[in-house]
Amino acid sequence: MGRDKKKKAKYNAEWRKANKEKIAEHNAEYRKANKEKIAEYYKANKEKIAEYNAEYQKVNKEKLAKYNAEWRKANKEKIAEHNAEYRKANKEKIAEHNAEYRKANKEKINLKRAEYRKANKEKIAEYYKANKEKIDEYNAEYLKNNIVNLTDPYVKRLIVNELNFKRKNIPQELIELKRVQVKVIRLIKSKIK
């Protein structure tokens, strides 16, 4: 009896290996036809599935790492396309997250940048030399964006120019007040025209 089970398991494993595409196609069709049923099952067994997945990932850490690395290598274009679509669809969410991260990790970021610049002076100089036009275009677009959206760096610059403050000494409340003032001036100018 035990020999038959082993024989059958071996046969099944070989069959699955030889029919990967057929199985994937069948599974895709099943998932498409049974979306609601699958969603209900996942909803009803959320904790059980999470436990199973956590245990599986723990036991198969190396196997999964190897598989994921191979998959990423084989699907670079697909990943890049997906990431580009995500960034396009979630610009505000990403910008908000990045702003929060930068605010919470200002010192860490500045330290890393300083270390990188110190270690890569020649590389940076070469890049700037080779991409001057591209950098000038980016800087012009960046400045335009700052002016239109009244970003903190732009508003700080206005305060520094008008009041001779040091950037680091400008409180957020003053930035907000200056932003409101500029908006009011812009509104008045637009009404006069």
ChimeraX attribute file (.defattr): number of C-alpha atoms within 10 A of each C-alpha:
attribute: neighborCount
match mode: 1-to-1
recipient: residues
	/A:1	5
	/A:2	7
	/A:3	8
	/A:4	9
	/A:5	10
	/A:6	11
	/A:7	11
	/A:8	12
	/A:9	12
	/A:10	12
	/A:11	12
	/A:12	12
	/A:13	12
	/A:14	11
	/A:15	12
	/A:16	13
	/A:17	11
	/A:18	11
	/A:19	12
	/A:20	11
	/A:21	11
	/A:22	11
	/A:23	14
	/A:24	11
	/A:25	12
	/A:26	12
	/A:27	12
	/A:28	12
	/A:29	11
	/A:30	12
	/A:31	14
	/A:32	11
	/A:33	11
	/A:34	11
	/A:35	11
	/A:36	11
	/A:37	11
	/A:38	14
	/A:39	12
	/A:40	11
	/A:41	12
	/A:42	14
	/A:43	11
	/A:44	11
	/A:45	11
	/A:46	11
	/A:47	11
	/A:48	11
	/A:49	14
	/A:50	12
	/A:51	11
	/A:52	11
	/A:53	12
	/A:54	12
	/A:55	12
	/A:56	12
	/A:57	14
	/A:58	11
	/A:59	11
	/A:60	11
	/A:61	12
	/A:62	11
	/A:63	10
	/A:64	14
	/A:65	12
	/A:66	11
	/A:67	12
	/A:68	12
	/A:69	11
	/A:70	11
	/A:71	12
	/A:72	13
	/A:73	11
	/A:74	11
	/A:75	12
	/A:76	11
	/A:77	11
	/A:78	11
	/A:79	14
	/A:80	11
	/A:81	12
	/A:82	12
	/A:83	12
	/A:84	12
	/A:85	11
	/A:86	12
	/A:87	14
	/A:88	11
	/A:89	11
	/A:90	12
	/A:91	11
	/A:92	11
	/A:93	11
	/A:94	14
	/A:95	12
	/A:96	12
	/A:97	12
	/A:98	12
	/A:99	12
	/A:100	12
	/A:101	12
	/A:102	14
	/A:103	11
	/A:104	11
	/A:105	11
	/A:106	11
	/A:107	11
	/A:108	11
	/A:109	14
	/A:110	12
	/A:111	11
	/A:112	11
	/A:113	12
	/A:114	12
	/A:115	11
	/A:116	12
	/A:117	14
	/A:118	11
	/A:119	11
	/A:120	11
	/A:121	11
	/A:122	11
	/A:123	11
	/A:124	14
	/A:125	12
	/A:126	11
	/A:127	12
	/A:128	14
	/A:129	11
	/A:130	11
	/A:131	11
	/A:132	12
	/A:133	11
	/A:134	11
	/A:135	14
	/A:136	12
	/A:137	11
	/A:138	12
	/A:139	12
	/A:140	12
	/A:141	12
	/A:142	12
	/A:143	16
	/A:144	13
	/A:145	13
	/A:146	15
	/A:147	14
	/A:148	10
	/A:149	12
	/A:150	20
	/A:151	14
	/A:152	16
	/A:153	14
	/A:154	19
	/A:155	21
	/A:156	24
	/A:157	16
	/A:158	17
	/A:159	19
	/A:160	15
	/A:161	11
	/A:162	9
	/A:163	9
	/A:164	10
	/A:165	14
	/A:166	12
	/A:167	12
	/A:168	7
	/A:169	8
	/A:170	13
	/A:171	10
	/A:172	11
	/A:173	9
	/A:174	13
	/A:175	21
	/A:176	14
	/A:177	12
	/A:178	18
	/A:179	21
	/A:180	13
	/A:181	12
	/A:182	14
	/A:183	13
	/A:184	12
	/A:185	12
	/A:186	12
	/A:187	11
	/A:188	11
	/A:189	10
	/A:190	9
	/A:191	8
	/A:192	7
	/A:193	5
